[in-house]
Each structure stands twice: as C-alpha cells, then as structure tokens.
Amino acid sequence: MSNGSGGTYNADRAYMNVYKRKSPTMSSQFKMELCPWDQSTYAGRWQYYFWATNPMLCLKTDEELEEAKSLRTSYFNGTLPPGSTTEQLLAAKQIYESSFHPDTGQKQNVFGRMCFQVPGGMAITGAMLSFYKTVPAVVFWQWINQSFNALVNYTNRNANSPLSQTQMAAAYGSATIAACVTSIKFKQYLSKHASLFFQRYVPFAAVAAANCVNIPLMRQNELLNGVDVFDADKNRVGCSKLAAAKGISQVVLSRIVMCAPGMVLLPVIMEKLENKSAWFKRSTWIHAPFQTLAVGCFLIGMVPTACALFPQFSPIKLSTLEKFENSAYCEIVSNCKNPPAVVYCNKGL
C-alpha cells in the first residue's frame, strides 16, 4: 500500500501519531478487527471518532481508498504483502472505516461521509446563520441543508433495511417541508414578539425540528421491519423494531448536539461583536466568512463529541424486549440455546 502523496499523508500521519502518543488505551499489538480505543468508554469513543472523522480523509483518491480496502482484505485473508507495517495497517483501517459502509462494504458518497461533516456542515451552517433575515433566504438554505442531511442520513443508515426510491423521495420532501415550515413560522412569530437577536435562532429551531423528521423517515424501514440484533460475538440472533427505534432516537439526539454549540453560541458572539465594534457591524461582508470559519472550529470538536455519545452497537436488554416486543424476544429465544442477556444493533451514525 502506498503512503499517499505529499501533505495529505503527512497530515494524516501527524493526526494519527498525536493520538498514539496521547492515548494510554491504544492497543500496543495491532488487530484490524478491534478498535484501537476502548469503545465501552466515552473517552475511547471520542478518540476513535476524532480519528475516523478527520476531514483530511475526504481528500483521499479512489486509488488510495481501493488500496486501503485491498490491504484490509489481505489482512483478513492471511495474505498480507511482505513488509506490511503496523502503521500501514492502521492507516488502511482508518481510511476504510471513514469511507466504506460497515454493513455492505460499499464505498460511500464522499459528501455523505462523516469525515465530510466539518467542511460540509461549516459551509451550510455558516450560510444559514448569515442569511436568515428574509423568508426566501431561510427557505433556500433550509432546502440546501436538508438535501445535505438526507444524503448523510442515507449514507450512514443501517443498510440491512433498504429504502425504495418512493420512500426516499417522501422522506426527503417531508423533512424539507418540516424545516421550511418551522423556520417560516418561527421567524414570523419572532418578528412580531422578539428582538432581532432571538431571530438569529430561527435556523437552529428549523434544523432541530427537521432532524426529528428527516432521520426517522430516511430510516423508516428499520422502524417498520426492525433491524438485525446480535450477541456480544456479533452473531445474528434476531430482528427488533424496538432496537431500531432506540438506535434512531440516539442518532437524532446526536445530530442535534452536533450542531447546537455553533448555532446557539454564535448568535451571542455575533451580537456582542456588533455591539462592541462599530467596524465589525459596518463590515457586513465579513460576517458570513467569520461565522463559517467559527462553525468549522466548533464542528471539529463537536462531530466526535456527538458521535461518541452512544456506542455504535446500541445495547438493549432481552428483558426489555420480553416486556415491550414479545415477538422479537421469542425469535431470539428460539434461535439461541443460551439466549444472551443483552443484544446489540448497529445504530448507524
């Protein structure tokens, strides 16, 4: 596997080495199938997602992605090229897990990958925070945001429950309408009852409302048909709608948390800057790029912070299924000689 080219590889290597030095929980003996950090702790999950959502990974070429996938496959097949190093294997793991779907192994659309959340999110959120004063601007940027969110939600879904084109179109349309209606109604109310400062929160209200619609609709088949659940050794033991509902609700909360600091704190920062600096208030041309860069700074920390809130494989007790979803409980019991006390599903991202 090649090391990549120029500054991109060096930046990735520096990014990785910082966490090799700083993380006492990083495994000394590399194993491709294991996460380098303890995923049972929040700190371990944060470090993993900071590593896997490195925005520099968006710059990897198709050739580099295929090389990483090939080296990973060689590892599992026991056919590693002579001289393969731990650093190369770890880099292949990082590239693969940032760019390929964990269920299907298919290469993800670059704009839907979680490593694209920082550049994509900062551009769109910065625009929403800057252009909120007119209804057409609010509607346009909410439409752009929901288009981006729909792509991210579809890309990071649990792929064992595929959507039809009709279902995807309905989910996308419903989320976009929800965002636009929320933003327009909220703006109309605040324009009559609140100051211009509070009108800055129109985008956040719309984004939060739309996330509550967009994600469940884009993953509606999981709610209707259930998702596969596994034991601790990742053996499939059944299917559960309750596990799907739990995983999706965790993703909704994570997405709201991801954008909250930038969208909640930036209006305060902008208000103070405009009140204290006449130059800043007059120089309206700088407001949009300033807010965009500020959102990017927030997202660098908030993407791993939000993704790490809940384990990737969401646990649910068998006793809970027995109480609230007896059909899933009976399926698991019939499939297992010794039913596990806890089962797990891939919640998506």
DANOR-V63725 format. One record per helix or strand. SS is the DSSP state (helix for helix, strand for strand). FROM is the first residue (numbers start at 0). TO is the last residue. If there is no record, write none. Layout:
SS&FROM&TO ; SS&FROM&TO
This chain:
helix&5&21 ; helix&41&51 ; helix&54&58 ; helix&61&76 ; helix&85&98 ; strand&99&99 ; strand&106&106 ; helix&109&111 ; helix&113&129 ; helix&134&154 ; helix&164&192 ; helix&195&198 ; helix&201&217 ; helix&219&224 ; strand&226&229 ; strand&235&239 ; helix&240&275 ; helix&277&281 ; helix&284&306 ; strand&312&316 ; helix&317&323 ; helix&325&334 ; strand&341&345
